C-alpha cells in the first residue's frame, strides 16, 4: 500500500473548518483553484464522495463526517510536532562542542564557562582543548576560539573579540645575570624559550614607535605548544619568552616576570570566535556565541586579558 498524500487530508480538514473553499483557501494562503483541485484529488483517491459543494458552502457526507475525524487528528498531530521543533528552536538546550587552545582555556574559559552554564542549565559544553589546528566541519566543532591576525576561510564566520598583544618577558634573576636589554640586538646574548613554529625559523619581529623594524633570530632552549610551560620556565629564569600579556599579567604583578624592551612591539594577535558558516544555528550554539561576544571584550577592558 502506497503512502497517501497527507497534505490533501490536512487541506480537507482546514477547508471544512473554514466552512467553504474560498475561506479555506484564504486561511491556507493558497489559490482557490488549487484547494478545489486538491479536494477533488482526495475524493478520487478515496473513491467516494466526501463533501457536497453547495451555494451555502460545504456539506459533509456521512462518510465524509467519519473521515474528517481522522483528518482532524492528523492536523492536531502535525501542530503538536511543530510545537516540539519550535520549542527546541527557541529554548537553548543540548550540547555545544567547543575547541580552544590551552592558554585560552586555562585563563579565559575557567572564568567564563561556570557562569554561562549557570545561566543555561540545559546546555552542556563539550570542550576540546588542543593547540593543534582543528577542522571545525570534519571534527564536528560548533565554536572555536583562535588567536590570529586574520582568518581567511570562506566556510567560517570569524568574529573578532579582542586584541591579544604579546610582549617579551624575562625573570628578574635572568635579567640580573645577563643585564636588562636596551636594544633588540642585546637579545642575542640571552637564552630563549618559544612556541613551536612549523617553519623552523625562530624570530622576534619587533617594531619601534618611530617605525623602525628589526627581526631578531634565536635558537630556543625549550620549544613547546604549551604556553603555561613556557611561562613557568620563564619564571624560573630559563630564558626570555614572547607570550600574550593576559597570560603573564599575574606573574608580572607578583614580580616573577618583567617586560623586556617595552618600547618595541611584537605583532598583535586578535582573538576570534570562529564557527561554521551555516544558517539555523541551534539555540545552544547561538547563546554560547552571544555570551562570549558579550563577555570577552568586557574582560579585556578590565585588563584581565591584556595585562
C-alpha positions as CSV (number, residue, x, y, z in Angstrom):
1,X,0.0,0.0,0.0
2,X,1.4,3.4,-1.1
3,X,1.6,6.2,1.4
4,X,-1.2,8.8,1.0
5,X,-0.5,12.4,0.3
6,X,-1.3,13.8,3.8
7,X,-1.3,17.3,2.5
8,X,-4.7,16.7,1.0
9,X,-6.0,15.3,4.3
10,X,-4.9,18.5,6.1
11,X,-6.4,20.7,3.4
12,X,-9.7,18.9,3.7
13,X,-9.8,19.4,7.5
14,X,-8.9,23.1,7.2
15,X,-11.5,23.8,4.5
16,X,-14.3,22.0,6.3
17,X,-13.4,24.0,9.5
18,X,-13.4,27.3,7.5
19,X,-16.9,26.4,6.0
20,X,-16.1,27.0,2.4
21,X,-13.4,26.5,-0.2
22,X,-12.9,30.3,-0.5
23,X,-12.5,30.8,3.2
24,X,-10.2,27.7,3.5
25,X,-8.0,28.9,0.6
26,X,-7.6,32.3,2.4
27,X,-6.6,30.7,5.7
28,X,-4.2,28.3,3.9
29,X,-2.7,31.1,1.7
30,X,-3.4,29.0,-1.4
31,X,-5.2,29.8,-4.6
32,X,-8.9,28.7,-4.5
33,X,-8.4,26.7,-7.7
34,X,-5.6,24.7,-6.1
35,X,-7.7,23.9,-3.0
36,X,-10.6,22.8,-5.1
37,X,-8.4,20.6,-7.2
38,X,-6.8,19.1,-4.1
39,X,-10.2,18.2,-2.7
40,X,-11.2,16.5,-6.0
41,X,-7.9,14.6,-5.9
42,X,-8.6,13.4,-2.4
43,X,-12.1,12.2,-3.3
44,X,-10.7,10.4,-6.4
45,X,-8.0,8.7,-4.2
46,X,-10.7,7.6,-1.7
47,X,-13.1,6.6,-4.4
48,X,-16.0,8.1,-2.6
49,X,-17.8,11.5,-2.2
50,X,-16.7,13.2,1.0
51,X,-18.4,16.6,0.7
52,X,-21.2,18.2,-1.3
53,X,-20.4,21.7,-2.6
54,X,-23.5,23.9,-2.4
55,X,-24.2,27.6,-2.7
56,X,-24.3,27.9,1.0
57,X,-21.0,26.2,1.5
58,X,-19.9,22.6,2.1
59,X,-22.0,19.8,3.4
60,X,-20.2,16.6,4.6
61,X,-21.5,13.2,3.5
62,X,-21.9,10.6,6.2
63,X,-18.6,9.0,5.2
64,X,-17.0,12.5,4.9
65,X,-18.0,13.2,8.6
66,X,-16.3,10.0,9.7
67,X,-13.3,10.7,7.5
68,X,-13.0,14.2,8.9
69,X,-12.4,12.9,12.5
70,X,-9.2,11.2,11.4
71,X,-8.1,14.2,9.3
72,X,-8.6,16.5,12.3
73,X,-6.4,14.1,14.4
74,X,-3.7,14.4,11.7
75,X,-3.9,18.2,12.0
76,X,-3.6,18.0,15.8
77,X,-0.6,15.7,15.5
78,X,1.1,18.0,12.9
79,X,0.6,21.0,15.2
80,X,2.0,19.1,18.2
81,X,5.0,18.0,16.2
82,X,5.6,21.6,15.1
83,X,5.4,22.8,18.7
84,X,8.1,20.3,19.6
85,X,10.5,21.5,17.0
86,X,9.6,25.1,17.8
87,X,10.4,24.5,21.4
88,X,13.8,23.1,20.5
89,X,14.5,26.1,18.3
90,X,13.5,28.6,21.0
91,X,14.9,27.0,24.1
92,X,18.7,26.7,24.5
93,X,19.4,23.0,25.3
94,X,21.7,20.2,24.2
95,X,25.5,20.1,23.7
96,X,27.8,22.8,22.3
97,X,31.1,21.4,21.0
98,X,33.9,24.0,21.7
99,X,37.5,24.0,20.8
100,X,40.2,26.2,22.5
101,X,43.9,26.3,22.8
102,X,45.3,25.5,26.2
103,X,46.2,29.1,27.2
104,X,42.8,30.5,26.5
105,X,41.0,27.5,28.1
106,X,43.1,27.8,31.3
107,X,43.0,31.5,31.6
108,X,39.7,32.6,29.9
109,X,37.2,29.8,29.9
110,X,37.9,29.0,33.5
111,X,36.4,32.4,34.2
112,X,33.5,32.4,31.6
113,X,32.2,28.8,31.5
114,X,30.8,28.4,35.0
115,X,28.6,31.4,34.9
116,X,27.5,30.5,31.3
117,X,26.5,27.0,32.5
118,X,24.6,28.5,35.4
119,X,22.7,30.9,33.1
120,X,21.8,28.0,30.7
121,X,21.3,24.9,32.9
122,X,20.0,22.8,29.9
123,X,23.1,23.4,27.8
124,X,26.0,21.0,28.0
125,X,29.5,22.0,26.9
126,X,32.0,19.5,25.4
127,X,35.3,21.3,25.4
128,X,38.3,20.1,23.3
129,X,41.5,21.7,24.5
130,X,44.3,21.5,22.0
131,X,46.9,23.6,20.3
132,X,46.8,21.7,17.0
133,X,44.8,23.0,14.0
134,X,41.2,22.0,14.1
135,X,38.9,21.5,11.1
136,X,35.6,22.5,12.6
137,X,33.5,20.7,9.9
138,X,35.4,17.4,9.9
139,X,35.6,17.3,13.7
140,X,32.0,18.4,14.4
141,X,33.1,21.5,16.4
142,X,30.4,24.2,16.8
143,X,32.6,27.0,18.0
144,X,36.3,27.6,18.3
145,X,38.5,30.2,20.0
146,X,41.5,31.2,18.0
147,X,44.1,33.9,18.1
148,X,45.2,35.0,14.6
149,X,46.0,38.3,13.0
150,X,43.3,37.3,10.5
151,X,41.3,34.3,9.5
152,X,40.9,33.6,5.8
153,X,38.4,30.8,5.3
154,X,35.2,31.4,3.4
155,X,33.5,28.4,5.1
156,X,33.8,30.0,8.5
157,X,32.5,33.1,10.3
158,X,35.2,34.7,12.3
159,X,34.1,37.3,14.8
160,X,37.0,39.4,16.3
161,X,36.6,39.8,20.0
162,X,39.7,41.5,21.5
163,X,43.2,42.3,20.7
164,X,45.7,39.9,22.2
165,X,49.0,41.8,22.4
166,X,52.2,40.0,23.3
167,X,55.4,41.1,24.9
168,X,58.9,39.7,25.6
169,X,59.2,38.6,29.3
170,X,62.1,37.6,31.5
171,X,62.6,36.8,35.2
172,X,64.3,39.4,37.3
173,X,67.1,36.9,38.1
174,X,67.7,36.3,34.4
175,X,67.9,40.0,33.7
176,X,70.2,40.5,36.6
177,X,72.5,37.8,35.2
178,X,72.6,39.0,31.6
179,X,71.7,42.6,32.0
180,X,68.5,44.4,31.0
181,X,68.2,44.7,27.2
182,X,68.3,48.3,25.9
183,X,68.1,47.4,22.2
184,X,66.8,44.3,20.3
185,X,70.4,43.3,19.4
186,X,71.0,42.8,23.2
187,X,68.6,39.8,22.9
188,X,71.3,37.8,21.1
189,X,73.2,37.1,24.4
190,X,70.1,35.6,26.1
191,X,68.7,32.0,26.2
192,X,65.2,31.8,24.8
193,X,62.0,29.8,25.1
194,X,59.4,29.5,22.3
195,X,56.3,28.1,20.9
196,X,56.8,25.6,18.1
197,X,57.0,27.2,14.6
198,X,56.5,24.7,11.7
199,X,58.8,26.9,9.5
200,X,61.7,26.1,11.8
201,X,62.7,29.8,11.8
202,X,62.5,31.4,15.2
203,X,62.5,35.2,15.2
204,X,61.1,38.2,17.1
205,X,59.6,40.6,14.6
206,X,59.9,43.9,16.5
207,X,58.6,47.4,15.7
208,X,59.6,50.6,17.4
209,X,57.3,53.6,17.9
210,X,59.4,55.6,15.4
211,X,58.6,52.9,12.7
212,X,62.0,51.1,12.9
213,X,61.6,47.4,12.4
214,X,64.0,44.6,13.3
215,X,63.8,40.8,13.1
216,X,66.0,39.1,15.7
217,X,66.7,35.4,15.1
218,X,67.3,33.0,18.1
219,X,67.7,29.3,18.9
220,X,65.2,28.2,21.6
221,X,66.4,26.1,24.6
222,X,62.8,25.0,25.1
223,X,60.1,24.5,22.3
224,X,56.6,23.6,23.2
225,X,53.0,24.4,22.3
226,X,52.0,24.7,25.9
227,X,52.2,28.4,26.8
228,X,51.9,27.7,30.6
229,X,55.0,25.5,30.5
230,X,56.8,28.4,28.7
231,X,55.6,30.9,31.3
232,X,56.7,28.7,34.2
233,X,60.1,28.1,32.6
234,X,60.5,31.9,32.1
235,X,59.5,32.5,35.8
236,X,62.3,30.0,36.8
237,X,64.8,32.1,34.8
238,X,65.4,29.6,32.0
239,X,65.1,32.2,29.2
240,X,63.3,35.1,27.6
241,X,59.9,34.3,26.1
242,X,57.3,36.1,23.9
243,X,53.8,35.5,25.3
244,X,50.4,37.1,25.3
245,X,50.1,39.8,28.0
246,X,47.0,38.2,29.5
247,X,48.9,35.1,30.3
248,X,51.7,36.9,32.2
249,X,49.7,39.6,34.0
250,X,49.6,37.7,37.3
251,X,53.3,36.9,37.1
252,X,54.2,40.5,36.4
253,X,52.0,41.7,39.3
254,X,53.8,39.2,41.6
255,X,57.2,40.4,40.5
256,X,58.1,37.0,38.9
257,X,58.4,38.4,35.4
258,X,59.3,41.7,33.8
259,X,58.6,43.1,30.4
260,X,61.6,43.3,28.2
261,X,62.1,46.1,25.6
262,X,58.6,47.6,26.4
263,X,59.2,50.3,23.7
264,X,59.4,47.6,21.0
265,X,56.2,45.9,19.9
266,X,55.5,42.3,18.7
267,X,52.8,41.8,16.2
268,X,49.3,41.9,17.8
269,X,47.2,38.9,17.6
270,X,43.4,39.1,17.5
271,X,41.2,36.8,19.5
272,X,38.4,35.4,17.3
273,X,35.3,33.3,17.8
274,X,35.0,31.0,14.8
275,X,32.1,28.9,13.7
276,X,30.8,27.2,10.5
277,X,29.1,29.5,8.0
278,X,25.6,28.0,8.1
279,X,22.1,29.1,8.7
280,X,19.9,27.9,11.5
281,X,22.4,27.7,14.4
282,X,20.9,25.7,17.3
283,X,19.8,27.9,20.2
284,X,22.5,26.4,22.5
285,X,25.2,27.3,20.0
286,X,23.8,30.8,19.4
287,X,23.6,31.7,23.1
288,X,27.2,30.4,23.6
289,X,28.4,32.7,20.8
290,X,26.4,35.7,22.1
291,X,27.7,35.1,25.6
292,X,31.3,35.0,24.5
293,X,30.9,38.0,22.2
294,X,29.4,40.0,25.1
295,X,31.8,39.0,27.9
296,X,35.3,38.6,26.3
297,X,35.6,42.3,25.3
298,X,34.4,43.3,28.8
299,X,37.1,41.2,30.4
300,X,39.7,42.8,28.1
301,X,38.5,46.2,29.1
302,X,39.1,45.2,32.8
303,X,42.6,44.3,31.8
304,X,42.2,40.6,32.6
305,X,43.2,39.7,29.1
306,X,45.6,42.5,28.1
307,X,47.6,42.6,31.3
